[in-house]
C-alpha cells in the first residue's frame, strides 16, 4: 500500500431515496479517493441501478468496485467489502448521510500528524448543515468527552475511518467476534489496544433526519453507563461476558438494523 491513499466503503440496502446524494459527496471531495467500494446488501429497490450509473460516470476518476452481499446485516457487507480495500486508509460511509467536501482531506491530515499516529480517525455527527447552537454544543461535547473518556467510542459507524493495516491486524469487523449491535463500539475497543483514536475538530458529517426512533434497537441507560465507567482493562469483560448475553437475550443482533424501524413512522 502507498502512503495517503484512500478508499470509501458504502454498504447499502434499499436506499434509492438517498444513495445518489451520498454518492455525489464522493465526487465533491477535495481529496479524491483512490478506490470506492459500493456493496449491495440484498436491496430490492433500484439502489443497485444508481450504483451502476455512478460507476459508469466516475470509473475513470477512481476505481469503483461494485459488490454484492446477500447475507442481510451491515457487518456482513463490511466484512466482504473490507477484503477488497487496497489503500492505506478507508472511510465507512452510510448511504443516507451527507459528507462535506473536506471530509477525506481532514481525516488524512489527522493521520499524517507526526506527534500522534492514530489507528482510527472519527467524525462528529450533526443533524443539519446550519451553524446552530445545538451543533456547536454537539461538536464541543464530542471534543470534551473524547478527551475524558478515551476508552469509549464517540462516533457512529457512518463516521469512522481506519488505518487499513491496523484494522486488519485486530481482525476487522467480524460476525464471529461480535454479531450484535454496536459493532462500531466493539471494534474501537480492539483498536484501542494497539493505538489511539482521534476526533478532529473540523471533521463532521450530517446524518439523515429519518433516524428518529431507535428505542427498540439500542442499549439501556444502565448498560451505557457501565460501558462508560468500565476501566479499559475490563472492556473485554464488558462486551463479551456482560453485554453479549444481554443482547442475545433481547435479540439485538446486527440484522435488526436492516428492519429500518424509522419507516414505521412514515
C-alpha positions in Angstrom: 0.0 0.0 0.0 1.2 3.5 -0.8 1.0 6.4 1.6 -2.0 8.6 1.8 -4.3 6.5 -0.4 -8.0 6.3 0.4 -11.0 4.1 -0.1 -14.6 4.9 0.7 -16.8 1.9 1.6 -20.6 2.3 1.3 -22.9 -0.6 2.2 -26.4 0.0 1.0 -29.8 -1.6 1.4 -32.9 -0.1 -0.3 -31.5 3.4 -0.3 -32.9 4.7 -3.6 -34.1 8.0 -2.0 -30.7 8.8 -0.5 -27.9 6.9 -2.3 -27.5 9.3 -5.2 -27.0 12.3 -2.9 -24.4 10.4 -0.8 -22.5 9.3 -3.9 -22.4 13.0 -5.1 -20.4 13.7 -1.9 -17.7 11.4 -3.3 -17.3 13.4 -6.5 -17.1 16.6 -4.5 -14.3 15.6 -2.2 -11.3 17.9 -2.3 -9.0 14.9 -1.8 -10.3 12.3 -4.1 -10.4 8.6 -3.1 -8.4 6.1 -5.0 -11.0 3.4 -4.5 -14.8 3.4 -4.0 -16.4 0.2 -2.9 -20.2 0.1 -3.1 -21.7 -3.1 -1.7 -25.3 -4.0 -2.2 -26.7 -5.8 0.9 -29.7 -7.6 -0.8 -31.6 -4.5 -1.9 -34.9 -5.0 -3.6 -35.3 -1.4 -4.9 -33.4 0.5 -7.6 -30.4 1.2 -5.4 -28.2 -1.1 -7.4 -29.0 0.8 -10.6 -27.9 4.0 -9.0 -24.6 2.4 -8.0 -24.1 1.1 -11.6 -24.7 4.6 -13.0 -22.2 6.1 -10.6 -19.6 3.6 -11.8 -20.2 4.3 -15.4 -19.8 8.0 -14.8 -16.8 8.0 -12.4 -14.8 4.8 -13.1 -12.2 6.8 -15.0 -11.6 9.1 -12.0 -11.2 6.4 -9.3 -11.5 2.7 -9.1 -15.2 1.9 -8.5 -15.9 -1.6 -7.3 -19.4 -3.0 -7.1 -20.0 -5.9 -4.8 -23.0 -7.9 -3.6 -23.5 -9.5 -0.1 -26.8 -11.3 0.1 -26.5 -12.1 3.8 -28.5 -9.4 5.5 -26.7 -7.2 8.0 -24.3 -4.3 7.7 -21.5 -6.3 9.3 -21.6 -8.9 6.6 -21.4 -6.2 3.9 -18.4 -4.6 5.7 -16.6 -7.9 6.1 -17.0 -8.6 2.3 -16.1 -5.0 1.3 -13.1 -4.6 3.6 -11.4 -7.6 2.0 -11.2 -5.5 -1.2 -9.6 -2.4 0.3 -6.2 -1.9 -1.2 -5.4 1.6 0.2 -3.7 2.9 3.3 -6.9 4.2 4.8 -10.6 3.7 4.3 -13.7 5.5 5.4 -17.0 3.8 6.1 -20.0 5.9 4.9 -23.7 5.3 5.3 -25.8 5.6 2.1 -28.1 8.2 3.6 -25.5 10.6 5.2 -24.0 13.8 3.9 -20.2 14.2 3.9 -18.7 17.7 3.3 -16.0 18.2 0.5 -13.1 18.3 3.0 -14.0 15.1 4.8 -11.2 12.9 3.4 -8.8 15.8 3.5 -9.4 16.5 7.2 -9.1 12.8 8.1 -5.9 12.5 6.1 -4.4 15.4 7.9 -5.2 13.8 11.2 -3.4 10.6 10.2 -0.3 12.4 8.9 0.5 14.3 12.1 3.9 13.3 13.3 3.2 13.6 17.0 0.4 11.0 17.1 -0.3 8.2 14.6 -3.9 7.2 15.2 -5.3 3.8 14.4 -8.6 5.4 13.5 -10.0 8.9 12.9 -13.6 9.6 13.7 -16.0 12.4 12.7 -18.7 14.2 14.7 -22.3 13.5 13.5 -24.5 16.6 13.2 -28.3 16.7 12.4 -28.2 19.6 10.0 -25.8 21.7 8.0 -26.7 25.1 9.5 -24.5 26.8 12.0 -26.6 26.5 15.2 -26.1 26.5 18.9 -27.1 22.8 19.0 -24.4 21.9 16.5 -21.7 23.9 18.3 -22.6 22.3 21.6 -22.5 18.9 19.9 -19.1 19.5 18.5 -17.7 20.8 21.8 -19.3 17.9 23.7 -17.5 15.3 21.5 -14.2 17.2 21.8 -14.5 17.1 25.6 -15.9 13.6 26.0 -13.3 12.1 23.7 -10.5 13.5 25.8 -12.0 12.5 29.1 -13.4 9.0 28.2 -10.6 7.8 26.0 -11.6 4.2 26.1 -15.1 4.9 24.7 -16.3 5.2 21.1 -17.8 8.6 20.4 -18.8 8.1 16.7 -21.4 6.1 14.8 -20.4 3.6 12.2 -21.1 6.1 9.5 -18.5 8.5 10.8 -15.5 6.2 11.1 -12.2 5.9 9.2 -9.5 3.3 9.7 -5.8 2.7 9.1 -6.3 -0.4 6.9 -3.3 -2.3 8.1 -4.1 -1.9 11.8 -7.8 -2.5 11.1 -6.9 -5.9 9.6 -4.4 -6.5 12.4 -7.1 -6.6 15.1 -9.4 -8.8 12.9 -11.6 -6.1 11.4 -15.4 -6.3 11.5 -16.2 -10.0 12.1 -19.5 -11.6 12.9 -17.7 -14.4 14.7 -16.2 -11.9 17.1 -19.2 -9.7 17.6 -22.6 -10.4 15.9 -24.6 -7.8 17.8 -25.5 -4.1 17.7 -22.8 -1.5 18.3 -20.2 -3.3 16.2 -18.6 0.1 15.8 -18.1 0.4 19.6 -16.7 -3.2 19.8 -14.1 -2.7 17.1 -13.0 0.5 18.7 -12.3 -1.4 21.9 -10.0 -3.8 19.9 -8.3 -0.9 18.1 -7.5 1.0 21.3 -5.3 -2.0 22.4 -2.8 -1.0 19.7 -3.1 2.8 19.4 -5.0 6.0 19.7 -8.3 7.1 18.2 -8.8 10.8 17.5 -11.7 13.1 16.8 -10.5 16.1 14.7 -12.3 19.4 15.4 -13.2 20.1 11.8 -14.3 16.5 10.8 -18.1 16.1 10.7 -21.0 14.6 8.7 -24.7 15.1 8.7 -27.0 12.2 9.5 -30.3 11.6 7.9 -33.3 13.2 9.6 -35.3 9.9 9.2 -33.4 8.3 12.0 -36.0 9.3 14.6 -36.7 6.2 16.6 -34.0 3.7 17.6 -35.6 2.9 21.0 -36.1 -0.7 20.0 -32.6 -1.3 18.8 -30.3 0.3 21.4 -28.8 -0.4 24.8 -30.2 0.6 28.1 -29.1 3.7 30.1 -27.6 1.3 32.7 -25.6 -0.6 30.0 -24.3 2.7 28.6 -23.2 3.9 32.0 -21.4 0.7 32.7 -19.7 0.9 29.3 -18.5 4.5 30.1 -17.2 3.7 33.5 -15.7 0.3 33.0 -11.9 0.6 33.0 -10.2 -0.2 29.8 -8.6 -3.3 31.1 -12.1 -4.7 31.8 -13.7 -3.7 28.5 -13.3 -7.2 27.1 -15.4 -8.4 30.1 -18.0 -5.7 29.4 -18.5 -6.7 25.8 -18.1 -10.4 25.7 -19.2 -11.5 29.2 -21.7 -8.8 30.2 -23.2 -7.2 27.1 -23.2 -10.1 24.6 -25.6 -12.4 26.6 -27.9 -9.4 27.3 -28.1 -8.5 23.6 -28.5 -12.2 22.7 -31.5 -12.4 25.1 -33.1 -9.3 23.6 -32.5 -10.4 20.1 -30.3 -7.3 19.4 -28.2 -8.9 16.6 -26.9 -6.9 13.6 -29.7 -8.0 11.4 -32.2 -5.9 13.4 -30.7 -2.7 11.8 -31.9 -3.9 8.4 -35.5 -3.6 9.6 -35.3 0.2 9.2 -37.6 1.0 12.1 -38.0 4.6 11.1 -40.1 3.5 8.1 -42.8 2.5 10.6 -43.3 6.2 11.4 -43.8 7.3 7.8 
